[in-house]
Amino acid sequence: MVVAQAVQRLRAHGYQVKASCEHFGLNLSTYKHACRRLKYPMSQRATATSAIIAVSKANSGIYGYRRILAVCRQNGWTIGEKTVRAIMYAENLTPKSKRTMRHRSYKGENAHRPANKLLIGDLEEAAAADVVVSQGYSREACRRREALEPDLVHDFYADRPNEKFGTDVTEFACRDGKVYFSPLIDFHDNLPLVYTMSTSPTAALTNTMLEAALTTIKPGTKPIIHSDRGWAYRHPEWVSMLTDPTHDQAACGNCDPGKPCDNAWVAIPSLSRLGKSGDNARVEGFFGLLKRELYAAGINSQKMGTEEFMNYLETHLDWFVYQRLTRHPGKGYTTLAEQRALATAI
């Protein structure tokens, strides 16, 4: 740029451009490219910078370059990915991340020990066992095979809403205690269908969440509800709410003592294996995303009271569903609410 400016000054004094470029060892095409960039030196860059800063601030600093690029293009701004990344780096707009604590709720085994319905093995094992898998699992499993990556053994996908759910409890340390958060995540689109919050990890935290979730389930659909082996998911009240009272287990030929068949449930329970945290990776991934974005937004729960943080988390989850952009296959970036409206309209 500096050399190109020097050539321009010499040209203004009557020197030939070609001779000046040869004198400075500057390629003529490089000089012309620099002139085009110098023609509008800071106006376009400054406009792009202010737009990117505005988008980042409007979303609490949570968006990375992909979503900011999507917002810019949705607003009709012509801008490239490299420009967005360069501006975000220069303005320190890269989302921050932080390792957080996990809530542990395992307290030993009891009689309620349903199988892990999402652990199906690889493609050959699933076919041999005549297991029905989702289209999402088939696509991802085939892609991993072609890329010579490890086989996919969990079916964390759902082709339609309200087919598979996952749940768990996570904690947030606050100034005057802890907040425990219990959501039910739809594996179709990562939508937190219902959730509850409390300052203590009691059975009421998870049971109230399940009670609200069951009101949204259509009779006879029997979706899978997957969780870890925490005591709350084997609590008598939890098991009672999942049990179908119209099904006679004693007269059913498929029900064994201590092992009811799938028809014995309103929603089919599925538990992770003991000591296998990866069996609930889909929900753990949701928690990781939620906490990373809260941290990126500058939210430090340890400096907030429990009531204040619960109010903020509720507001953030509304934004997460109705405003946050997420990638949808074939439809670009849309919100979870828009994706759900499209899925239920089909």
C-alpha positions in Angstrom: 0.0 0.0 0.0 2.8 2.5 0.9 4.7 1.8 -2.3 1.5 2.2 -4.4 0.8 5.5 -2.7 4.4 6.6 -3.6 3.9 5.6 -7.2 0.6 7.7 -7.3 2.5 10.7 -5.9 5.2 10.3 -8.6 2.5 10.0 -11.3 1.0 13.3 -10.1 4.4 14.9 -10.8 4.6 13.5 -14.3 6.5 10.3 -13.9 5.3 7.2 -15.8 3.6 4.5 -13.7 5.4 1.6 -15.4 8.8 3.2 -14.8 8.0 4.0 -11.2 6.8 0.5 -10.6 10.0 -1.0 -12.1 12.0 1.4 -9.9 10.4 0.2 -6.7 10.2 -3.5 -7.8 6.4 -3.4 -7.8 4.4 -5.5 -10.2 2.0 -3.5 -12.3 -1.0 -5.7 -11.6 -0.3 -5.4 -7.8 -0.2 -1.6 -8.2 -3.6 -1.6 -9.9 -5.1 -3.8 -7.2 -3.7 -1.5 -4.5 -5.2 1.5 -6.3 -8.6 -0.1 -6.3 -8.3 -0.7 -2.5 -7.1 2.8 -2.0 -10.0 4.3 -3.9 -12.4 3.7 -1.1 -9.9 3.3 1.8 -11.9 3.2 5.0 -15.5 3.9 4.2 -16.5 0.4 3.3 -14.4 -1.2 6.0 -15.7 1.3 8.6 -19.3 0.5 7.6 -18.7 -3.2 7.8 -17.0 -2.9 11.1 -19.8 -0.8 12.6 -22.4 -3.3 11.3 -20.5 -6.3 12.7 -20.1 -4.7 16.1 -23.8 -3.9 16.1 -24.8 -7.5 15.3 -22.4 -8.8 17.9 -23.7 -6.4 20.6 -27.3 -7.1 19.7 -26.7 -10.8 20.4 -24.7 -10.3 23.6 -21.4 -11.3 22.0 -22.6 -14.8 21.6 -22.5 -15.1 17.8 -19.4 -16.4 16.0 -18.4 -15.4 12.5 -20.8 -17.8 10.8 -23.9 -16.5 12.4 -22.7 -12.9 12.1 -22.0 -13.5 8.4 -25.5 -15.0 8.0 -27.1 -11.9 9.7 -25.2 -9.5 7.4 -26.3 -11.4 4.3 -29.9 -11.6 5.5 -29.8 -7.8 5.8 -28.5 -7.4 2.2 -24.9 -6.5 3.1 -22.3 -7.7 0.6 -19.4 -9.0 2.7 -17.0 -11.9 2.7 -16.3 -14.5 5.4 -12.6 -13.5 5.6 -13.6 -9.9 6.1 -16.0 -10.8 8.9 -13.3 -12.9 10.6 -10.7 -10.3 10.3 -12.9 -7.5 11.7 -14.1 -9.8 14.6 -10.4 -10.6 15.5 -9.4 -6.9 15.3 -12.3 -5.8 17.4 -12.0 -8.7 19.9 -15.5 -9.9 19.1 -14.6 -13.6 19.2 -17.0 -15.5 21.6 -15.3 -16.5 24.9 -15.6 -19.9 26.5 -15.0 -21.4 29.9 -14.9 -24.8 31.5 -17.8 -25.2 34.0 -18.9 -27.6 36.8 -21.2 -30.6 36.3 -24.0 -31.7 38.6 -23.6 -35.4 39.7 -26.8 -37.2 40.8 -25.9 -40.9 40.8 -26.7 -42.6 44.1 -26.6 -46.3 43.3 -28.9 -48.8 41.5 -32.5 -49.7 42.2 -35.2 -51.9 40.5 -35.9 -49.4 37.7 -33.2 -50.2 35.1 -34.5 -49.8 31.6 -32.2 -50.3 28.7 -30.4 -47.6 26.7 -32.7 -47.2 23.7 -30.3 -44.9 21.9 -27.3 -47.3 22.0 -27.7 -49.3 18.8 -24.2 -50.1 17.7 -22.9 -49.6 14.2 -24.8 -50.0 10.9 -24.4 -53.7 10.7 -25.3 -54.3 14.3 -28.5 -52.2 14.0 -29.5 -54.1 10.8 -28.8 -57.5 12.3 -30.9 -56.6 15.4 -33.7 -55.2 13.1 -33.5 -51.9 14.9 -35.3 -49.0 13.3 -32.9 -46.0 13.1 -33.5 -42.4 12.2 -32.5 -40.9 8.8 -30.2 -38.6 10.5 -28.3 -41.5 12.1 -28.0 -43.2 8.7 -26.7 -40.2 7.0 -24.1 -39.4 9.7 -23.1 -43.0 10.1 -22.4 -43.3 6.3 -20.6 -40.1 6.2 -18.3 -41.2 9.1 -17.6 -44.5 7.3 -16.6 -42.7 4.1 -14.4 -40.3 6.0 -12.8 -43.3 7.9 -13.9 -41.9 11.2 -15.0 -44.1 14.2 -18.4 -45.7 13.8 -21.4 -43.9 15.2 -23.1 -46.1 17.9 -25.7 -43.8 19.4 -28.8 -42.6 17.5 -29.2 -39.1 18.9 -31.3 -38.0 16.0 -35.1 -37.8 15.4 -36.7 -37.4 12.0 -39.8 -35.6 13.5 -40.6 -33.5 16.6 -41.7 -35.3 19.8 -40.0 -38.6 18.9 -37.0 -38.6 21.2 -36.2 -36.4 24.2 -33.2 -36.1 26.5 -33.0 -34.6 29.9 -30.5 -34.0 32.7 -29.8 -31.5 35.5 -27.0 -29.0 35.5 -26.0 -26.4 38.1 -24.9 -22.8 38.1 -23.0 -21.4 41.1 -24.5 -18.0 42.2 -23.5 -15.5 44.9 -26.0 -16.8 47.5 -26.3 -20.4 46.5 -26.8 -22.6 43.4 -29.4 -22.8 40.6 -30.3 -26.2 39.3 -31.7 -26.3 35.7 -33.7 -29.3 34.3 -34.8 -29.1 30.7 -36.3 -31.6 28.3 -34.5 -31.4 24.9 -36.2 -32.5 21.7 -33.6 -34.4 19.7 -35.2 -33.3 16.4 -34.1 -29.7 16.6 -32.4 -29.2 20.0 -35.5 -27.3 21.2 -35.9 -27.0 25.1 -39.5 -28.1 25.1 -40.0 -27.5 28.8 -37.7 -26.7 31.7 -37.7 -26.1 35.5 -35.3 -24.2 37.8 -34.8 -24.5 41.5 -32.3 -23.7 44.2 -32.1 -27.3 45.4 -31.9 -30.6 43.3 -35.1 -32.2 44.7 -37.4 -34.7 43.0 -39.9 -31.9 42.5 -37.4 -30.2 40.1 -37.5 -33.1 37.6 -41.0 -34.4 38.3 -42.5 -31.0 37.7 -40.6 -30.8 34.4 -41.9 -34.2 33.4 -45.5 -33.4 34.4 -45.4 -30.3 32.1 -43.8 -32.4 29.3 -46.4 -35.1 29.4 -49.2 -32.6 28.7 -47.6 -31.9 25.3 -47.3 -35.5 24.2 -50.1 -36.9 22.0 -51.8 -40.1 23.4 -50.4 -43.2 21.9 -47.2 -41.7 20.4 -44.9 -43.1 23.1 -41.7 -41.0 22.6 -38.4 -42.0 24.1 -37.2 -40.0 27.1 -33.5 -40.6 27.6 -31.5 -39.6 30.7 -28.5 -40.6 32.8 -28.7 -43.0 35.8 -29.4 -40.2 38.3 -31.6 -41.0 41.3 -34.3 -38.5 40.1 -34.9 -40.6 36.9 -35.6 -43.7 39.0 -37.6 -42.0 41.7 -41.0 -43.7 42.3 -43.0 -40.7 41.3 -41.0 -40.3 38.1 -41.5 -43.9 37.2 -45.2 -43.7 38.1 -45.8 -40.7 35.8 -44.2 -42.6 32.9 -46.2 -45.8 33.5 -49.3 -46.3 31.4 -52.1 -47.2 33.9 -54.2 -48.8 31.1 -51.6 -51.4 30.3 -52.0 -54.7 32.3 -48.4 -55.9 32.7 -49.5 -59.1 34.4 -51.6 -60.1 31.4 -49.1 -58.9 28.7 -47.1 -61.6 27.1 -44.2 -59.2 26.4 -43.8 -58.0 29.9 -41.4 -59.8 32.2 -41.1 -59.3 36.0 -39.1 -56.1 36.5 -38.8 -55.6 32.7 -42.0 -54.0 31.3 -42.4 -53.8 27.5 -42.6 -50.6 25.6 -46.4 -50.6 25.7 -46.3 -50.3 29.5 -45.2 -46.7 29.3 -46.8 -43.4 28.3 -43.3 -42.3 27.3 -40.5 -45.0 27.0 -37.7 -44.5 29.5 -34.1 -44.9 28.4 -31.1 -44.8 30.8 -27.4 -44.3 30.1 -25.0 -47.1 31.0 -23.2 -46.8 34.4 -20.1 -44.7 34.1 -20.7 -43.8 30.4 -21.2 -40.1 30.2 -21.1 -40.2 26.4 -24.4 -42.0 26.5 -26.1 -38.7 27.3 -23.8 -36.6 25.1 -26.7 -34.8 23.2 -28.0 -33.2 26.4 -24.5 -32.5 27.8 -23.7 -30.8 24.5 -26.8 -28.6 25.0 -25.6 -27.6 28.4 -22.1 -26.9 27.1 -23.6 -24.6 24.4 -25.8 -22.8 26.9 -23.0 -22.2 29.4 -20.5 -21.1 26.7 -23.0 -18.6 25.2 -23.8 -17.2 28.7 -20.1 -16.8 29.4 -19.6 -15.2 25.9 -22.3 -12.7 26.8 -20.4 -11.6 29.9 -22.7 -13.3 32.4 -21.0 -14.4 35.6 -23.5 -16.3 37.7 -21.3 -16.1 40.7 -21.8 -12.4 40.8 -25.6 -12.7 40.6 -28.2 -13.8 43.2 -30.1 -17.0 42.5 -33.4 -15.1 41.8 -31.7 -12.6 39.5 -29.9 -15.4 37.6 -33.1 -17.5 37.2 -34.8 -14.5 35.7 -31.9 -13.8 33.3 -31.8 -17.5 32.3 -35.5 -17.5 31.5 -35.0 -14.4 29.3 -32.0 -16.0 27.6 -33.9 -19.2 26.8 -36.7 -17.1 25.1 -34.0 -15.5 23.0 -32.5 -19.0 22.3 -35.7 -20.2 20.9 -37.2 -17.2 19.2 -34.2 -15.1 18.0 -31.0 -17.1 18.0 -30.0 -18.2 14.5 -29.1 -21.9 14.0 -28.2 -23.8 10.9 -31.1 -25.8 9.3 -30.2 -28.3 6.6 -31.4 -27.0 3.2 -32.9 -23.8 4.7 -29.8 -21.8 5.9 -29.9 -20.0 9.2 -33.3 -19.8 11.0 -34.6 -19.7 14.6 -35.7 -22.8 16.5 -39.2 -21.5 16.6 -39.3 -21.1 12.8 -37.8 -24.6 12.3 -40.5 -26.1 14.6 -43.3 -24.3 12.8 -42.0 -25.7 9.5 -41.7 -29.2 10.9 -45.2 -29.3 12.4 -46.8 -27.9 9.3 -45.6 -30.8 7.2 
